Amino acid sequence: MRIGLVIRNVAWCRQTTHLNHFSQRYASTTATQLSDADQARLFRQRNIGVSAHIDSGKTTLTERILFYTGRINAIHEVRGKDNVGAKMDSMDLEREKGITIQSAATFCDWNTKNPISGEKESYSINIIDTPGHVDFTIEVERALRVLDGAILVLCAVSGVQSQTITVDRQMRRYNVPRISFINKMDRPGANPARVIQQIRQKLRMPAAAVQVPIGAEDEFKGVVDLVRWKAIYNSGHKGVEIVEEDEIPATVLQEAQDRRAELIEQLAEVDETISDAFLEDGEITTEMLVGAIRRATIARKFTPVFLGSAVKNTAVQPLLDGVCSYLPTPSDAATSALDLSKPSGEQAVDLVPAAEAPLVALAFKLEEGRYGQLTYMRVYQGSIKKGGWIWHAKTGKRVKVPRLVRMHSDDMEDIETIGPGEICAIFGIECASGDTFTDGQSSLSMSSMFVPDPVISLSIKPESGTETPNFSKALNRFKKEDPTFRVHVDPESQETIISGMGELHLEIYAERMKREYGVPCVTGKPQVAFRETIQGPAKFNYTHKKQTGGAGQFARVIGGIEPEPRDPETGKDVVFENLVMSGNVPSNYIPAVEKGFLEALEKGSLAGCPVSGVRLVLEDGAFHAVDSSELAFRLATIGAFREAYKNASPVILEPIMTVEITAPVEFQGNIIGGINQRRGTIIDTEVRDDEFTLIADVSLNDMFGYSSALRGATQGKGEFSMEYKEHQPVLPHVQKEMADAYRKKMDSKNK
Ligand SMILES: Nc1nc2c(ncn2[C@@H]2O[C@H](COP(=O)(O)OP(=O)(O)OP(=O)(O)O)[C@@H](O)[C@H]2O)c(=O)[nH]1
C-alpha cells in the first residue's frame, strides 16, 4: 500500500523556510540586479486577479478576502438585503444591477503560516476583481495584462462555462499562472470531481484537488488540506477564525487519501522531483509537494484546485494561503518590454523588478474619479516618487507626479513612493490606456494590449436634440477609458454611432451619460457591426491628377494590397508597408499615403462597412515638383485602394458568437430547434442531472430577440450567455443583398 506509506512517512515540518528556498531561485536568475531589499520585498508581494464566468461569486469572494485581511470591517453582499452592495462594486450601476462592470483594484496584507516551517509570514496582495460579463471583456484583458497570477473561480455545480473558457484563453495569452477555486460548495448538486475533470478536459490544463470537502451542500463545514494533512474549519463571526485539526474526520479519510494520491500522480506528470520520488517509491514530503505545486503552477503546467463557499464564509482563508504559497512573485513572472531603439526582431528586453533599475510602468486603466483623472499603473521596474518626474514613452513628454495613491476600490491611500512589482494610481496625468512611462533615458515600451473588434453599434443622441459640450466630452472620455468603445459620425445620416462589445456594454455608457454628465440620451436599434475584408492580393497603379486653373494636384502610387492575418497578441490586422527607396515618392509624403490608406479603410466599397485584415505595400510612385502635395498623395492612395479592392475578392464579415444555453432537460428539443432555426452550429451538449447545457456558434445578427424566444421556449426557466468568437464571411445571398442595398443608396445619393 504505497499511498498509506506515503502519508505516514511525510516529514511535515522541515525547517527550511520558504524565503531561503526562493531566494536561492532568484540567486540563480537575477541576483546581479536585484538587491537583498528587492528580494525580500518581492518575495512577499503578489499581484493577482479574480476572474471567472459571470455570477460565479468573484465579488462575493473578494469581499471575504477583504474582510479576513482586515481591509473592511463588515461584509456586504452583492444584491444584499442591506442595499449597501459589495465593496468592489463601487459604481451605483454595479450595485443596482448586481454585476461588476469595471475592474476594481485593491490591496491587502495577509498573515499566513509557512506551509513547511509553520512560521508566521506577512504578504502584500494587490487584487483586481474583474467583471464576468463578456461585454466588459476588455477589463479582464487589461487586468490580466498587469497581473502575475490569478484565481480562476468556478461554480461547484456549473463547472467550466463558456466564459471560463474565454478567461482561460486570456490567461494563456498573458502567460498568467492560476490557482482554481471551486466556489458554491454549499449548493445542492455541488460536484468538485466533475469540475476538476472539466478543467482537465475542457481547458486542457492538468489539475488536481489540494483539498477535499468535509460535508456537502448544506452540511459543508470545511476542507481537508491534502498537502499539510490537516482538517480546516471556520468558526466565529463570519468564519473569521480558522480551526485546524490534525485528525481527519473518518467520513472523508478514504476520500482524502485517494485524492492525495491523485494529486501526487498528477504532479508526477509535470514535475521531475515528484516523478523521480514516485517512480522510486520514495517519501514525498510536504516540502516536496509545496515546491512541486508552486513550480508547476508558475510554469503553467498545472493548477491546484481549492474548494469553498464564499457566501457561507467557508474555506476562503486557505485559498489566501494558497495565493501566497503557489502564485508567483513579481520576479517569478517573466516580463519583457520592447527597446524601440533597436531594429524590429531584436527589441525584446527582460525587465528586472529592481528599485534601482530604469523606470518602466504601464498605464493600464483610466478612470474619472471624484478628484479628476486617475491613471492606474503597474510598475515593472524602477520606482515612482510623489513630486518626481516620469516620461511618456510615446510622446517623450515629461510629466510631474502630483499625487500617488494605492487604490482600495473607490477609496485611496496616499503614498510617497511605489516600487517595482506594485500597482498604484496617479492623479492628473494625461495619457491613454496602454501607454508606457519611463525615466526618460531608455527607449523601453511595453507591447500593446489585445483589443477585440466591436460587434454591435447603435446611434445615440441627446434627448434634447442638440449635442451639448457634455455629450462630446462624455464620449471622448469613454473612448479614452475603454478601447473597445468606439465612436464615429455616419457621413450619410450625420448620426453619432457608438460601437462596443454588446448591448449591455452600450446601454451602460448611455446610462453613465445621464448619471455622470447630465445628458439623457435616446439610442437607436442595435445593429450588428459588420466589417469587410479581402481574400486575395491585388495590385494598383494609380495617378491622381487635377488641373483646375491654379495649382494642380498630382500624385502617383504603385503597389498592392493583400490579406493581413490578425496578430494574436495585439489584435492588429492593418499594416502599412513602405518599400519606396528611390525617392519617387518623397519621404515627406509617405505619412500622407498611410493616412489615405487608413481613411480608405473606414468605409469599404462593398457595403460601406469598416475594412480590416489588409496590408498595403507601397512599392513605387511619382511626384511633381509643383503640383504634388500631401492632399494629392492622400487622395491618390484612397483612389488606388478602391481600384485594387474590387479585384481583391472582398467579402462582408459578421460577428459570430459562442452561445451557452442552460435549461431544465425537458426543454432540450425546443432549445435545439430554436438554435437550428437561427442557423447555429452546435458545438457541445451536456445533460447533467436534470439540467441541459448547449454550446453553439450563432451569428449575432440571428441572436436579436433571443432572450424572449428562450423565455417562451422554456417557460422562463432557461438562461443564456454569449460571447464574441470571431468575424466570419456572411452567406453569399446576404452579401449580395447588402451590396445591392448599399449600391442603391449610393446611386440615389449621387443623383
Ligand atoms: N450558494 C452560493 N451562492 C453564492 C456563493 N458565492 C456567491 N454566491 C451568489 O452568487 C451570485 C453572484 O455572486 P457575485 O459575487 O456577484 O458573482 P460575480 O462572479 O462577481 O458576478 P459578476 O461580476 O457579475 O460576473 C450572488 O447572488 C451571490 O450571493 C456561494 O459560495 N454559494
The ligand as an SDF file (V2000), in Angstrom:
LIG
                    3D

 32 34  0  0  0  0  0  0  0  0999 V2000
  -24.8470   29.3260   -2.9450 N   0  0  0  0  0  0  0  0  0  0  0  0
  -23.8490   30.1710   -3.1010 C   0  0  0  0  0  0  0  0  0  0  0  0
  -24.0470   31.3510   -3.7310 N   0  0  0  0  0  0  0  0  0  0  0  0
  -23.0050   32.1840   -3.8800 C   0  0  0  0  0  0  0  0  0  0  0  0
  -21.7020   31.8750   -3.3960 C   0  0  0  0  0  0  0  0  0  0  0  0
  -20.8820   32.8830   -3.7080 N   0  0  0  0  0  0  0  0  0  0  0  0
  -21.6310   33.8040   -4.3610 C   0  0  0  0  0  0  0  0  0  0  0  0
  -22.9060   33.3940   -4.4640 N   0  0  0  0  0  0  0  0  0  0  0  0
  -24.0280   34.1160   -5.0710 C   0  0  0  0  0  0  0  0  0  0  0  0
  -23.8620   34.1560   -6.4800 O   0  0  0  0  0  0  0  0  0  0  0  0
  -24.3550   35.4030   -7.0090 C   0  0  0  0  0  0  0  0  0  0  0  0
  -23.2370   36.0570   -7.8250 C   0  0  0  0  0  0  0  0  0  0  0  0
  -22.2040   36.4680   -6.9660 O   0  0  0  0  0  0  0  0  0  0  0  0
  -21.1530   37.5950   -7.3530 P   0  0  0  0  0  0  0  0  0  0  0  0
  -20.1570   37.6290   -6.2680 O   0  0  0  0  0  0  0  0  0  0  0  0
  -21.8330   38.8570   -7.7570 O   0  0  0  0  0  0  0  0  0  0  0  0
  -20.5510   36.9430   -8.6410 O   0  0  0  0  0  0  0  0  0  0  0  0
  -19.5490   37.6260   -9.6670 P   0  0  0  0  0  0  0  0  0  0  0  0
  -18.8150   36.4830  -10.2580 O   0  0  0  0  0  0  0  0  0  0  0  0
  -18.7540   38.6840   -9.0080 O   0  0  0  0  0  0  0  0  0  0  0  0
  -20.5600   38.2970  -10.6880 O   0  0  0  0  0  0  0  0  0  0  0  0
  -20.1950   39.2610  -11.9610 P   0  0  0  0  0  0  0  0  0  0  0  0
  -19.1110   40.1690  -11.5320 O   0  0  0  0  0  0  0  0  0  0  0  0
  -21.4670   39.9650  -12.2850 O   0  0  0  0  0  0  0  0  0  0  0  0
  -19.7700   38.3190  -13.0170 O   0  0  0  0  0  0  0  0  0  0  0  0
  -24.7720   36.2460   -5.8140 C   0  0  0  0  0  0  0  0  0  0  0  0
  -26.1730   36.1270   -5.6580 O   0  0  0  0  0  0  0  0  0  0  0  0
  -24.0580   35.5810   -4.6450 C   0  0  0  0  0  0  0  0  0  0  0  0
  -24.7420   35.7270   -3.4110 O   0  0  0  0  0  0  0  0  0  0  0  0
  -21.5240   30.6240   -2.7190 C   0  0  0  0  0  0  0  0  0  0  0  0
  -20.4520   30.2680   -2.2410 O   0  0  0  0  0  0  0  0  0  0  0  0
  -22.6340   29.8330   -2.6040 N   0  0  0  0  0  0  0  0  0  0  0  0
  1  2  1  0
  2  3  2  0
  2 32  1  0
  3  4  1  0
  4  5  2  0
  4  8  1  0
  5  6  1  0
  5 30  1  0
  6  7  2  0
  7  8  1  0
  8  9  1  0
  9 10  1  0
  9 28  1  0
 10 11  1  0
 11 12  1  0
 11 26  1  0
 12 13  1  0
 13 14  1  0
 14 15  2  0
 14 16  1  0
 14 17  1  0
 17 18  1  0
 18 19  2  0
 18 20  1  0
 18 21  1  0
 21 22  1  0
 22 23  2  0
 22 24  1  0
 22 25  1  0
 26 27  1  0
 26 28  1  0
 28 29  1  0
 30 31  2  0
 30 32  1  0
M  END
$$$$
